[in-house]
C-alpha cells in the first residue's frame, strides 16, 4: 500500500476511480458522437481548467486498460462522486492524479484478466485485450470487461499488485490526442457554467463597495425590489445581493443600486513603499523558510560587487470570462456548480461560513474561463450559496461582471527584490537576495474562526479575515524559486512577508516564481556582462545538472538559428533565461527575439523558443499548449499589465485600465520537448512564466543597451531609462 501514489492511498477503492457503465445510463452526460456502448468512466478529483487534464487522464487510463480513448468518459472534481484530491494547483495534476489513475487502471486490468483466466481456465499469459475485450490466444474464448463484471464494479481496495506497463510498450502516452474538452467549446454546444439551464432558473448579481474597507451606509431596498422582475434584495451588513426572474432584470437592478448606494470612505490604501512596511522576515535555506537568525549580507574579500533592485506590480488573473456559480437549496441539500479549483475544500469552507453540515453540500465542478490561480470562483460560489439560503427552492445563477472581477478577485502580490552579488574570475562568489511581498495564500477553506470569503467579511455578524502568516512549504508562496538553481559558493536569501492587507492578494499562476526568476535571470545576465562572459557560458559554468544544461543549450541553438523573414529596421535583440520550476519540477529555457521601435520605444516580440524537460511526456500537444500559454501570459504581465489605483486607492474596473496582450502581438513560437520516458512526469503549466520576463528584459538590453528592472516594461519607461 505504501508504494501506491499518494492520491490512491487516500482514495484506495478502485471503483472510486474507474467504473464500467452502459452508455445509456450516461445519456445526459454524453454528446451525440460519444454515445457508443460501452463506456469506461474515469474519475479524477482534479478539475479541467483549460489545461487539458481530462485528455491526459483519458490517455493514461486508455493506455493501461487497453481501450480506445473514445471509450473513456472523464468525470472531473465533484464532491459526491470520485476521489477527493483536494485542489488542482501547483502544476501537479499529472504528477499526482495521473500517477493514481495509471496505478488504478493497471490494477483493474490485472484483476479483470485474472477473472477472465479463471473463467476460461487459461493462463493469464495467453490472454490479450483490445478495446476492452479479452480474448484467448489459444482458444476461441472472448469476453468484455463489462460482461465480466455483469453490471457490478470493482469495489475493492488497491494493493499495488499489478505494475503499469513500461514506457517502451506505450501506444498512446507520449503522443498527441484530440482534446476531449474542445469540441463542445468550438462548436458552441453547452460547455461552461453559464450554459447551465435548470428549470425555473433565477439570476443574481452582487452590489459591492469600491474597495475592501468601505462599508454600506445606505441603500433603499424597497426601491430596488420595486423594479420590474426583481424577486428579492438580500442585505446583510455590507453584503448586497439581487435575485431576479431574468438576467436582464438582475443587471438593470444592479445598475440602479450602483447609482444610488452610499458607501463609507475607505479605511486603508495601498502602500507603495515595501521596505518600510510591517513584515515577518525568515531566512530561506534550500527552498525552505527557517527560524534561524538572519545573517548580515555576505561579502567577499575579492571580486566586484553588484547591487540592484527588481520590482513587480500587483497583477490580475484577468480571466476573459468573469466568475460565476449556480446554487440550489432543495430538500435540505445545497448543490453548487462552481469553477473552483478545489471542490472539496470549497464545500468545507461553505459549510463553515453558512453553518451547515458538510454532508448536506455538494460541489460540482463546471468549467468557466481559465482561472490561473485563486480568482473570484470561490467567492462567486459563496455569493450564490448565500442567496440560495435566502431563496430556498430556487436555482440561482450568480454572475460577476467585469468590474467585480477586476476589483474583487484576489490580486497577484506586488514584489520587490533586492539583489547583491560578488563576482570574481567569471563566477559568482556570493549571492544575497531580500524579497518583499504579500501573501500568496488567501484561498477559502475550513479555518475555524476565520474566513476567506468576501461575503463572510461583509455580513452584519462577520467572520473576520485571517491575519497574514508566512508560508513555510518547500518553494511555496513568496520564496518559490527564490533559491537559484545555480551552484554558488555562498547564498543568503530572505523572504519578507508584508502584513498590510489593504489589498487582497492570493495565489496566481507560478506564485512567487514569476518575480523571483525574473530577478535571478536578469541579474545573471547583468553579472555575465560585468564579467565579460557570454550569458550562455556564464549560466553553464554554474550548472552541473545535465538536464538543465540540455534545455539551455537547446533553446540557445534554436534562438541563434532563427532568422527574421524580413530584415529588422529597428534595433533587434536576442536573449534567453532558464529555471527549473520549484527547483524540482519542469526544466524550461526560453529564448526571445524582439525589436524596439526607435521612436516610440514599443517592444515587438518577434519570436520565442521554449525548450522544456517535463520528464515523461503524456500528451505532447497538451504539454506544448501549457508551455506556450504560460509564456504568452507572462509576456502580457511583463509588457502591459499592472493594477493601477486612483487617489482613493480604487483599482480600475475595465480592460482600458488594465490592458492585456492582444492576438497580433503574440510572437511566433518554437517548442522543443525533451522526453525522458524513464523519469516521472511533472506538470508544466507554470514553468514557463518565470523565465519569460527575464528573457524579454535581457533581449531589450541586447537590442538597445537599456536595463529594465521594473515590470511592466512600458514604452515611456524604456524611453526615460534610455535618456538617463
ABEGO torsion letter per residue (X at the ends): XAABBAAAAABABAAAABBBBBAAAAAAABBAAABBOBBBBBBBABBBAGAGAAAAAAAAAAAAAGBBAAABBBBBBBAABEBBAGBBBGGAAAAAAAAAAAAAAAAAAAAAAAAAAAAAGBBAAABBBBGGBBBBAABABBBBAAAAAGGBBBBBBBAGABBBBBAAABAABGBBBBBAAAAAAAAGBBABAAABBBBGBBBBBBBBBABAABBBABBBAAAAAABBGBABBBBBEABBBBBBABAAAAAAAAAAAAAABBBBBBABBBBABAAABBBBBBBBBGGBBBABBBBBBBBBABEBBBBBBBBBBBBBAGBABBBBBBBBBBGGBBBBBBABABAAAAAAAAAAAAGBBAAABBBBBBBBBBAGEBBAAAAAAAAAAAAAAABBGBBBBBBBBAAAAAAABBBBBBBBBBBBBBBBGGBBABBBBBBBBBBABABBBBAEABBABAAAAABABBBBBBBBBBBABBGBEAABGABBABBBABBBBBBBBBABAABBBBBBBGEAAAAAAAAAAAAAAAAAAAAGBBAAAAAAAABABAAAAAAAAAAAAAAAABBBABBBABBBBBBBBBBBBGGABBBBBBBBBBBBBAAAGBBBBABBBBBBBAEBBABAAAAAAAAAAAAAAAAAAAAABBBBBBAAGBBBABAAABBBBBAAABBBBBBBBBBBAABBBBBAAAAAAAAAAAAAAAAAAAAAGBBBABOBBBAAAAAAAAAX
